[in-house]
Every structure is written in structure tokens, then in C-alpha cells.
Amino acid sequence: MLDYKIFVPALLIVVAISVPFVLYEQRSLDLLNGIFDAIVHGFSWGYLWYGVALVIIGLYLAFSRYGRVVLGDPKKAPRFTLFEYASILIAMGLGSTIMRTGMLQWTAVANDPPAGVEAGSPESLLWGGAYGMFLWGFQVFAIFVIIAPAMGYILHVRQRPLMRISEASRSVLGDRVVDGLGGAFLDILFLVSILSGAAVTLGLGAPIVTYNLAELIDIEVTFSLTLTVTLVWVVMFSISAYLGIEKGIKRLSTFNIYLAGAFALFILFAGPGVFILNFFSDSIAFLFSRYLEMSLGTGSVREGGASHVQSNTVFWFAYSATWALLHSVFAAKISYGRTIKEMILTYLLAPAAIAWVASGVLGGLGVYHYLEGNLDVLVLVEEQARMVAIPSILETLPLGNLAVAVFILVAMIFLTTTLDSTTYTVAAYTSTRDMSHNEPARILRIVIALVITAMALVLMQVGGLAPLEVVSGLMGLPVIVIQFLLIVAAKKMMDEDQAWKYNVRES
């Protein structure tokens, strides 16, 4: 049921690297941050071109002959309707992070705009609105989806029993490497990256809810409150993962799309809807007029160093690479019956569209009150914890407490759909069942959920969560190598089988 040969070593590695973080948290954090910052600074241009390159490769796979290849039996219907499919990818791709960046990302840019732009000026606000959308642009989702063609092909077309990175790379690395230590190394690397990342997500995702909940019921933010919120999440994502994709993950994802849509409409009708729509339109125009500058600019000649836009873009791409394997493996699992073109374009467009709307609506609400002088958001995020600004902005609406409550619910469900997808994927990855025809055992999903929860709770209580977050970010470096390896593998497998000729839908 559980492949102990890869799961146990991965778990032991995560525990082993967490011990010094607990004992020497600040020293570990300083050292790791120094390493991470040096890598990001030294390869800033590389990370930016990496994002652009993956978009180009993704579009090539989608619109070339390979885009016609069906992941599964061409005569059978896709596993999910397009709306269900897009909803699951949106929930997985965005998570609760969109609630934080959508509401507050513009403030970081407005306080530290690109060269020649005055902080807090109207132009800095447009930079902020556009950049909040850019973060959830085509590069990030190309990073997330680019190895899904290889994973989907070995699972649904070649019907290999193990849904693993090593298996997808067999056509390039060969049987000797994949069946030996090389294959085990790839699979353990995947699990170390995902287990550490999931623990960090659970541990650091709590503030998005706790600050709003504390404001709503007028109490202090304490560890007990954080623990309570975390345990509620655990129950939610454990139940969803236990129920599986159809009964759990799909239903929760589609429900949250409806709920988030209703919340956006409430803000538009109850709040400054005309201004928000105008700001959304202006931000879109500003984004596309400066998309190349945001994509490739490093701020190399700016006096005083790169602005938030340049420095955070590099960090964002580097950190996104950490999650790339998980997103692609999960996307491959749910893409039965979809063509490679449908899979890539859905992941490039659907989450981006929702993220841009969220950034426009949530960010526009804060910008409006900043311009009107009702709430100095830019000072608030600088002088207090950034999360404090979220309930302050939402309470400017009529029925402000209701708005805060709905925000909490949407954020919790978004995080739940991220973690239940993660739990399900790890269970499928470590299962010895034939994943081309079966689902991972339910008891295995619960075991994985408990392992992730235990790691997060221990690190939250005794320290070590922040250094583990940096380690999780560093894991993106080997992932980039794996991505390009599996791009080659996907093309090679389809060429070997002439899948673009034989595994396509009839006209």
C-alpha cells in the first residue's frame, strides 16, 4: 500500500533538517536566507528567462501536433466537465495566497515603486494593481503545468502503474537509472519538497484567517487561536482527501468558485463598484503595456538596488518552482480525457483570470479608501502586521463583519483545497497500487494528512517553521532541472508512439 522505500527516507530527511532549525532557529534562518538571497541575486536574470521560456514551451506543446494528443482513450469523455476541471485547477493553483496578495500586494509596490515613480502616487498605485495581477500571470502557471504532459502521458496513455517523476523520465534516463538509485533519488526529492512545503503552507497559512477572526470576535491573536484554526483546517482537508476527487476535492472547489464569485459581486454592489471596475480596467491596461518590463526587468541600473517589483518577481518564480512538481502531478491525475492543449491552456488561463479579478476587486477596494483618505493603508501595512490591514479594509463595507466572515470562509476553503490536493497527490505518489486504474487507499490519505499536520504543529509550537520555508524555496533549484528533463521526456515518448497520429480524437 505505502512504498516505504521512498516515503520513510523522505520523512526522515525532513525531520533531520528540521531539528537544527528548532534548536537554532534564528541562526538557521539567517544562514539559509543568506544562501537563498545569494542564489536569487546571482541568477535573477536566469529565473526571469526561465519563466518566459516555459511559457513559450507550453504554447509550443499546446499548438503543435502534440497538443492534439489525448491523455487517455480518445473515444472516452473527459473525467470532468470543463467547469469542474477548471475549478479544481483554480483551487489548486491559487490557494489561500490569492486572498492575501489580492488584498495587499499593491501596497508593497506602492511603498517601493520602480525607479522614477513616487511612492504613494497614482502611478505607483497602478504599478501595484498591475503587479498583483502579474504575480498570477502566465509564467507562474506555466511553471506549475509544464511537466504535466509527461506525467499525464505515462499515467493515462502508457498506463504505467506508478505515478512518479522517475517513471516519467524513463525514456530519457533509461531503465538502469530509473530502477536504481537515480529513480529513488528523484522520488525522494519530490516527497521532501512537498512534505516540507505542505507543512509550511499549513503553518504559515493560519495568519490569513487568524487576524481576521480575531478582529471579527474582538480577541487577541494567540497560539491557542492559531492552533484551533489549524485543527479545523486539518479536519476539513482530511475529510475532503478521504472522500477523494469526485466527492471531496471537486465539490469543495466548485462550491468555492461560486462563493468567491458571490463575495466579489457583494463588494462591487455594496462598495465602490464603479471605481473598482475602472481601477480593474486601468490595471489590465497598465499590465499589458508593461508586461515585458515586469517579466524581464532586473533593476540593474537603479540607484539603491532593485525595487519590490524586480526583487519579488525573482523570489516568486524561484518559490513557485518548489511547487511545480506537485501541481503537475495533480493536474496529470485529473486530466484523463483531456488533450494536452486543453490541459495547458486551461491551467494558463483559468487560474490567471480568477486571480486577476480577485486582485482587481480586493485590491481596488483598498486603493479607493486610500485615495479617499478614509484609511491610510500604506502606513498601516508598514507600521503593523500586514494581515491587520485586511479586516480594516473589509470593515469599510456595509455589513463589514459579514464581509470579514465570508473572507475567512473563502480563505479557509482555498487553503483546504490546496492541502487536500496535496494530501491526495502524496498518497497517490507513494502508493503501490496501479494509479492508472485506481485511487490511493483512503487510509493512506489520512496517514499522509496526519503526518503533514504533526510536522506543522510541532514546528509551530517549538520553532523552525520559518527556516523550513526557506529550505522549501531552495528545493526549486533541482526542480527546474527536472522540469526540462521531463519536457524532453514528454516529446520523446509521444514521438516514439507517434501519439500525435494515433492517440487523437476523430475529427
N, C-alpha and C positions, 0 to 999 in steps of 0.2 A: 504493500500500500504506500508507504513512505520510503523513498530512496535515501536511506541513512548515509550512504557513501558521499552524497553531496550536501545534504541538509545539515548533518551534525558538524562537519568541518566548517561550514559557513557560519553556523550559530556560534561555535567556539571561537572563531576569528572575531566576530562582532563583540562577544563578551570579553575576549582578551584585549582588544584595543580600547574597550570602554573602561577597563579597570584603572589604567593610569589617568584617564580623564576624570574619574571620580576622585582619585587621590590628589591629583594636581590639576584641578580644573582650569584655573586662570593661566598657569604656566603652559598647559597643553594648548589652550585656546590661543594664547599669544604666538606660540611656535607654529601652530597649524595655520593661523591667519597669515602669518608672515610667509609661509610656503605658498599658500593659495594666492595671496596678493602678488607674489613674485611671478608665479606662473601666469596669472591673468594679465599682469602688466607686460611680461615678456612676450606673450603670444596674443595680445589683444587683437592685432590685425588678423591673426590666424583664425581666431574664434569668429570674427565677423565674416570672413570669407567662407568659413565652414558653413555658417547658416545660409548664406547665399547659394553656395554650391549644392546644398541639399535640396533647396527649392528647385533649382534647375534640374537636378537629377530626378526629383519627384515628378516634375512636369514632363520630363522625357519618358519616364516609365508609364505615366498616365496616357500620353497622347501618341506614343509609338505603338507598334504592333503588340507590345507586351501589355498594354492597357486593356486589350480585348480578352486576356486570359481570365477565365472564371476560376475562382477558388472553390473547387468542389465539382459536383456533377452539373454540367451546363444545362441539363434537362430539368433540374430541380429548382424550385423557387428559393430565393434567399431566406435565411433563417428568420430575419426580422424585416418588418416594413421599413421604408426609408426613414420615416419619422422616429420609429423606435431605435433604429440603428444610429441615427444622428444624435438622439437624446442620450444614448449610452456613451457615445464618444465625447459629447459635450461635457457630461458629468465627470467622466474620467479625465478629460483633458484640462478642464478648468479648476475643478475642485473649489474649496472654500477660498482659495487665494484670490480669485476674481472679486470676491466681496471686499477684500482689503485693498487691492490695487485699484479697483474701480472707484472706490470712495476716496482714496487718499494719494494715489500715485502722482496726480497733478501737483500736489503740494511740494513734493520733493524736487520736482523740476522747476516750479515757480520760485522756490527759495534758492535754487542753484542752476540758473538757466545757462544755455550756451553763451559763448563769447559775444559781447556786444549787446546783450539783452539785459535790461534792468530787472532785478529780482522784484517780483510782485507786480510787474507791469502787465498791461493787457496782452502784449506779445508773449510774455512768459507763461501766461495762463493758457494761451493757445498751444504753446510748446508742450505744456503739461497735459492738456487734454489729448493732443495727438500722440504723445509718447505713451500715455496709458493704453491707447489702442495698439500702438506699435509693439508693445511688450507681448501682446497676444496676436501677433501677426503671423505671416506665412512661414517665417524662418522657424519659429518655435514649434509649430505643428508639423513642419517638415522633419525637424529633429525627432519628434515623437513617432512619426509614422514610417520613417524611411526603411526600416528593416522588416516591417510587417509583410511586404510581398514575399520575402524569403521564408518567414515563419508560416504564413498562410499557405504557401505552396507545399512545404513539406508536410503540413498537417492535413490539408484538405484535398490536395491533388495526389501527391505521392503517398499520402496516408501512413506516414511513419508514426509509430506508436508513442514516441516520446516528443513532447512539445518543448524542445530545448534549443538553445543557441548553438550548442555543439553539433546537434543533428543537422541544423540548417547550414552549417559551414562544411559539412562532409564533402560536398562536391568540389570544394577548393582545397581543404586541408588533407583530405584522404582518410581512409579507414584507420590507418595505423595511428594517426594523431588523435582523431576523434574518439576512438575506442580506448585510448591510453590516457596518459596524464594530461595531455593537451586539452582533451574534451572535458575532463573533470575540472581543470583549471577554469575554463570558460564558464561552466555551470556554477561553480562555487563563486566566481567573481560576480555573476548575475545575482546570486542569492545574498551575498554580502552587501552589495549595493542596495538591493530592495529592502532587506530586513532593517538595515540601518536607516534608510530613507523613510520607511514606514513608521519606525519608532519616533523619528524626529518630527514627522508630519503630525502624528497623534499628540506628541508632547507640546509642540510649538503652535499647533492649530487652535489650542484652547483659548488663548487670549482674544481671538476674533469673537468668541462668544462670551467669555467671562466678563470682559469690560462692559459689554452691552447689557448683560444680565445683571451685573452689579448696579449699573445705573438704573435699570428698569425697576428693581425691587429695593433700591436705596440701601445697599450694603457695601462693605469693603471687599476688594479683591483679595482673597486669601488662598492658601494652598488647598484648604478644605473645599472651597468653591470650585477651584480648578479640578480637583480630584473628582468631585461629583459630576461635573460636566464631562470629564473624560470617561467615567464609568458609564454614563448614559450613552455616549458615543459607542463605547465598546459593545454594549447590548445591541444597539441599532445595527452596527455593521456586522456583528456576529450573526444576528438573525438573518440579515439580508444575504450574507455569504452562504449561510446554511441553506436558505431557500433556493439559492442558485441564480442563474442569469435570468431565466424567464419569470420566475415568481418573485424574485427579490430585487436584483440589480436593475432589470428593465423597468419594473413598475415604479421603483423609487426614483429612477432617473427621469422617466416621462412625467411623473407627478411633480417633480421639482421644476421642470421646464414650465409647466402650467402655472405653478405657484410663483416662480420668479417673474413670469410674464405679467401676472396679475399685480405683483408688487410694483413693477415698473410702470404699469398703467395708473396705479394709485398715486405714485409720485408725480406723474405727469398731470393728472387731473386735480389732485389736491395741492400740489406745489406749483412752482413757476414753470408750467409746462411749455409755454411759448419760448421762454428764454432757453430752457433745456434743449428743445428741438433746434433752435438757432445755434446754440453752442455745439450741439452734436454735428450739425451740418458744417459749421466752421472748422471743427476739429478734423472731420473727414477730409475736407479740402486741404487743410494745413498738412495733414498726414501724407497725402499723396503727392503734394508739391515738394515735400522734403524726405520722401521715403528713402532715397538712395543715401542722403546725408545721414539719416538715422541708422541706416543699415551698415555703412562702411566708415563713418567718421570716427576718428580716434582722439581728436582734440590735441594733436601732436604739437601745434604751434600756439596753443592757448597759454597765455601767461598764468601761472599758478596751477597748471595741470588741467586735466580733463574735467568737464562738468559732470553732473549727475547722469545726463543722457549718455555720454560716451562711456563712463566707467561702469554704470549699472547695466548697460547693454551687454558688455563683455561678460560680466558676472552672470547675467540672466541666461545667456547662451551656455555658459560653462555649467551652470547648475541644472539647466534643462537637459543637458546630455546625460546627467545622472539618471534621470527618469525615462530616458529614451527606450531602453530595453523593455521595461515594464509596459509602457504604453503600446509598443509594437506587438509584444507577445499577446497582450489582452485584445488588441484590435484584430490580430490574426485569428484568435479563437472565435470571435463573434462575427467574422466576415464570411462565413460559409454562404456560397451562392452569389457573392458579390464579385464583380470584376475588379482587377487591380486599379483600373481607372476610377471606378466608383469608390473604392476604399480610400485612395489617396485624396481625391478631390473632396470627399465628404469630410475627411479629417482636416484638410487645409481650409475649408470654407465654413463649415457649420460652427465649430467652436469659436472661430475668429469673429463670425457675425454676431454671435451672442455676446462675446466679450466686448466687442465694440459698442454694442447697445448698452451693456452694463456700465462701461466706462463713461459713455456719454450721459446716461441718466443719473447715475450715482455721483459721478464727478461734477456734472453740471449743477446739481443741487448745491454742492458746497461752493462752487465758483460763484453762483448767484448771490448767496448770502455774504460771501467775502466782498464782492463788488458793491453790494447794498450797504455794507458796513454793519450788518446785523451780527456777524460772527467773524472774528479775525482768525480764520482757520490757519493761516500761515504761521502766526505767532503761537497758536495753540499746539500745533504739532512739533514746534521747536522747543517749547518750554515744558511740555508734559509728555507722558507716554502717548505715542501716535494713536493708539486704539481709543483713547479718551475722546478724540475728535469725532469718531463715528456716531456715538449716541447724541453728541451735541448737535451735529448736523441733522440727524433724523428727527430730533425733538423740535426742530423749527417747523415741521409739518403739522397740519391739523391731525388730531389723533396721534400725536407723536409717540406715545407709549405703544400704541398698536403697531406703528411703523417699526419701532425697535424690536418688538416681539416677532414680527414677521421676518425681519432681517436676521434675527437669531435662528429662526427655524430654517430659513433658506440656507444659511451658512452651515448649520449642522447637517442638513441633508446632503449638501455638496461635499462636505468632508466625509460623510458616511459613504457616499457613492465612490469616493476615491479609495477609501480603506477597504470596503467590501470587494471592490475590483482587485485591489492589491492582494487581499487575502485569498480570493478565488484563484488569481493567477499564480501565486506562490504554491498553492495547493496543487494546481494542475501541473506546474513545472516539476514539482518534487514527487508526483505520483508515479507509481509503476504501472498504472492502468494504461490501456491504449487510449490516448487522448483524442485520436481521430474519430473514435466512435463512442466514447464515454465521457462522463463528467467526473471530476475528482470526488472522492468519497466525502460525505458530509462531515464525518468525524474528523477527517484530516483538515477540513476548512476551519473547524472550531479549534483544533490544536494550533494551527498557524495563527489564528486570531488571538489566542491566549498567549502565545509566545511574544507576539508583537506588543500586546498590552503590557505584559510583565516587564519587558525591556523598557518601554516608555515610562511606566510608573516608577520603576526603580531609579532611572536616570533623572526623572523629575524631582524625586524626593532627595536623593543623595548628591545630585550634581552630575555633570558630564554630558548633558544633552547638547549644549552649545558646541563643544568640540566635535561631537559626533556629527553635527550638522555640517561642519567644515570638511570632515572626512568624507561625508556623503557627497559633497561638492567635488572633492578631489577625484572621486570614483569616475567622474565624467571623462577623464583623460583616456583611460583604456577603452571606455565605451565608444569613443569616437573611432578608434582603430577597428573595433568590432563592427561598427556600422558600415564602414567602407568595405570590410571583408564580406559582409552579408549582402551588400548591394551587388558585388561581383558574383556571389553565390547564386542570388536570385536570377540574374541574367543567364548564368551558365546552366542552371537547371532547366530553365524554360527553353533555352536553345537546344539542349540535349534531347528534350522530349518534344521539341517543336510544338510547345503548348500553344503558341500563338496561331497555330494552324488547326490543332486537334481538340484543344480544350476551350472552345469558344461557343457562344450561343449561336444558334441558327439565325440567319437573317430573317 
